[in-house]
Amino acid sequence: MSKISILKEFWEFIKFHKKFWMIPILVILLLIGLLIFLTEGSAITPFIYTLF
C-alpha cells in the first residue's frame, strides 16, 4: 500500500465522517515533527527543545 493511497483513504474518511476539525491538528503535529527532524543534531536543537 503506497503512501498516496493512505493519504487518499484518510481524506475520504475525513470527508465521509465530517471530521474537518482533525486537519489543523494533523498539520500542526506534522510541522512539529518536521521541525524536530530537521533540527536534529544541529546547534539550535537545545533552543527548540526549550519551547516544549
Backbone as ProteinMPNN parsed JSONL, in Angstrom:
{"seq_chain_A": "MSKISILKEFWEFIKFHKKFWMIPILVILLLIGLLIFLTEGSAITPFIYTLF", "coords_chain_A": {"N_chain_A": [[0.853, -1.186, 0.0], [0.701, 2.093, -0.951], [2.004, 5.335, 0.067], [0.505, 7.409, -0.96], [-2.016, 6.291, -1.387], [-2.779, 5.823, 1.235], [-3.009, 8.429, 2.214], [-5.065, 9.302, 0.539], [-7.143, 7.601, 1.327], [-7.411, 8.407, 3.983], [-8.254, 11.046, 3.602], [-10.738, 10.575, 2.389], [-12.025, 9.385, 4.566], [-12.159, 11.588, 6.312], [-13.821, 13.323, 4.84], [-16.195, 11.76, 4.602], [-17.01, 11.264, 7.256], [-17.202, 13.789, 8.243], [-15.113, 15.095, 9.702], [-13.574, 17.496, 9.795], [-12.28, 19.053, 11.624], [-10.031, 17.735, 12.361], [-7.98, 18.248, 10.615], [-6.394, 20.724, 11.065], [-5.102, 19.959, 13.456], [-3.574, 17.732, 12.696], [-1.898, 18.933, 10.802], [-0.396, 20.699, 12.4], [0.88, 18.846, 14.093], [2.42, 17.46, 12.194], [4.092, 19.557, 11.322], [5.518, 20.148, 13.681], [6.821, 17.703, 14.053], [8.373, 17.669, 11.719], [9.98, 19.92, 12.195], [11.461, 19.06, 14.439], [12.759, 16.872, 13.295], [14.323, 18.093, 11.265], [16.021, 19.755, 12.711], [17.557, 18.069, 14.15], [20.494, 17.206, 15.689], [21.679, 19.636, 15.21], [22.989, 22.959, 15.931], [20.981, 24.512, 16.98], [19.269, 22.906, 18.316], [19.06, 22.669, 21.239], [17.648, 25.021, 21.82], [15.238, 24.676, 20.512], [14.107, 22.523, 21.91], [13.645, 23.682, 24.36], [11.344, 25.08, 23.962], [9.309, 23.293, 24.234]], "CA_chain_A": [[0.0, 0.0, 0.0], [1.567, 3.259, -1.064], [1.688, 6.465, 0.94], [-0.54, 8.198, -1.605], [-3.32, 5.674, -1.144], [-3.102, 6.038, 2.646], [-3.485, 9.802, 2.328], [-6.357, 9.373, -0.135], [-8.109, 6.926, 2.185], [-7.635, 9.269, 5.145], [-9.07, 12.179, 3.147], [-12.096, 10.054, 2.219], [-12.567, 9.225, 5.914], [-12.485, 12.922, 6.832], [-14.998, 13.826, 4.121], [-17.378, 10.951, 4.876], [-17.423, 11.401, 8.657], [-17.248, 15.222, 8.557], [-14.145, 15.329, 10.772], [-12.659, 18.509, 9.281], [-11.532, 19.634, 12.732], [-8.788, 16.979, 12.524], [-6.957, 18.721, 9.685], [-5.396, 21.609, 11.69], [-4.329, 19.221, 14.455], [-2.591, 16.923, 11.979], [-0.91, 19.823, 10.184], [0.497, 21.173, 13.461], [1.719, 17.715, 14.501], [3.406, 17.226, 11.134], [5.079, 20.639, 11.339], [6.38, 19.959, 14.851], [7.677, 16.564, 13.738], [9.339, 18.102, 10.704], [10.921, 20.818, 12.86], [12.367, 18.247, 15.256], [13.575, 16.062, 12.391], [15.294, 18.92, 10.542], [16.993, 20.368, 13.621], [18.245, 17.009, 14.872], [21.943, 17.255, 15.573], [22.194, 20.962, 14.858], [23.329, 23.82, 17.057], [19.795, 25.156, 17.551], [18.434, 21.893, 18.968], [18.694, 22.986, 22.636], [16.67, 26.107, 21.857], [13.954, 24.124, 20.085], [13.562, 21.685, 22.973], [13.171, 24.502, 25.475], [9.987, 25.539, 23.644], [8.362, 22.258, 24.601]], "C_chain_A": [[0.892, 1.241, 0.0], [1.111, 4.38, -0.134], [0.559, 7.314, 0.359], [-1.912, 7.604, -1.324], [-3.737, 5.82, 0.317], [-3.648, 7.442, 2.845], [-4.857, 9.964, 1.679], [-7.445, 8.736, 0.725], [-8.423, 7.772, 3.423], [-8.504, 10.467, 4.768], [-10.522, 11.751, 2.948], [-12.774, 9.862, 3.58], [-13.004, 10.567, 6.484], [-13.735, 13.471, 6.149], [-16.267, 13.078, 4.506], [-17.911, 11.182, 6.292], [-17.475, 12.852, 9.136], [-16.356, 15.567, 9.748], [-13.113, 16.372, 10.335], [-11.85, 19.184, 10.382], [-10.202, 18.915, 12.953], [-7.646, 17.538, 11.674], [-5.958, 19.678, 10.341], [-4.529, 20.905, 12.728], [-3.236, 18.409, 13.771], [-1.514, 17.779, 11.331], [0.087, 20.316, 11.233], [1.417, 20.051, 13.928], [2.788, 17.4, 13.46], [4.481, 18.299, 11.11], [6.03, 20.506, 12.521], [7.336, 18.79, 14.611], [8.742, 16.912, 12.72], [10.394, 19.013, 11.314], [11.93, 20.032, 13.688], [13.291, 17.418, 14.375], [14.668, 16.893, 11.715], [16.354, 19.523, 11.454], [17.762, 19.327, 14.427], [19.752, 17.095, 14.623], [22.495, 18.623, 15.212], [22.45, 21.78, 16.12], [22.101, 24.46, 17.694], [18.876, 24.174, 18.273], [18.099, 22.23, 20.42], [17.643, 24.092, 22.742], [15.292, 25.629, 21.44], [13.318, 23.344, 21.224], [13.112, 22.492, 24.178], [11.77, 25.062, 25.218], [8.941, 24.551, 24.118], [8.591, 21.853, 26.023]], "O_chain_A": [[1.744, 1.397, 0.875], [-0.008, 4.374, 0.378], [-0.249, 7.872, 1.102], [-2.864, 8.336, -1.052], [-4.928, 5.931, 0.608], [-4.632, 7.634, 3.558], [-5.714, 10.676, 2.202], [-8.546, 9.275, 0.836], [-9.573, 7.84, 3.856], [-9.39, 10.859, 5.529], [-11.438, 12.492, 3.304], [-13.963, 10.146, 3.726], [-14.082, 10.68, 7.066], [-14.612, 14.024, 6.813], [-17.31, 13.699, 4.714], [-19.121, 11.282, 6.497], [-17.761, 13.11, 10.305], [-16.785, 16.244, 10.682], [-11.911, 16.156, 10.489], [-10.837, 19.823, 10.098], [-9.336, 19.429, 13.66], [-6.475, 17.321, 11.986], [-4.755, 19.466, 10.19], [-3.347, 21.222, 12.864], [-2.092, 18.404, 14.226], [-0.345, 17.395, 11.311], [1.29, 20.345, 10.974], [2.608, 20.277, 14.138], [3.931, 17.107, 13.808], [5.655, 17.994, 10.901], [7.231, 20.729, 12.371], [8.522, 18.878, 14.93], [9.891, 16.491, 12.851], [11.575, 18.895, 10.99], [13.128, 20.314, 13.638], [14.477, 17.277, 14.675], [15.81, 16.446, 11.607], [17.475, 19.776, 11.012], [18.545, 19.688, 15.306], [20.209, 17.06, 13.48], [23.688, 18.744, 14.932], [22.159, 21.34, 17.232], [22.17, 24.908, 18.839], [17.826, 24.564, 18.783], [16.94, 22.088, 20.81], [16.833, 24.086, 23.669], [14.284, 26.116, 21.952], [12.122, 23.483, 21.479], [12.272, 22.025, 24.948], [11.086, 25.472, 26.155], [7.8, 24.935, 24.379], [7.891, 20.981, 26.537]]}, "name": "protein", "num_of_chains": 1, "seq": "MSKISILKEFWEFIKFHKKFWMIPILVILLLIGLLIFLTEGSAITPFIYTLF"}
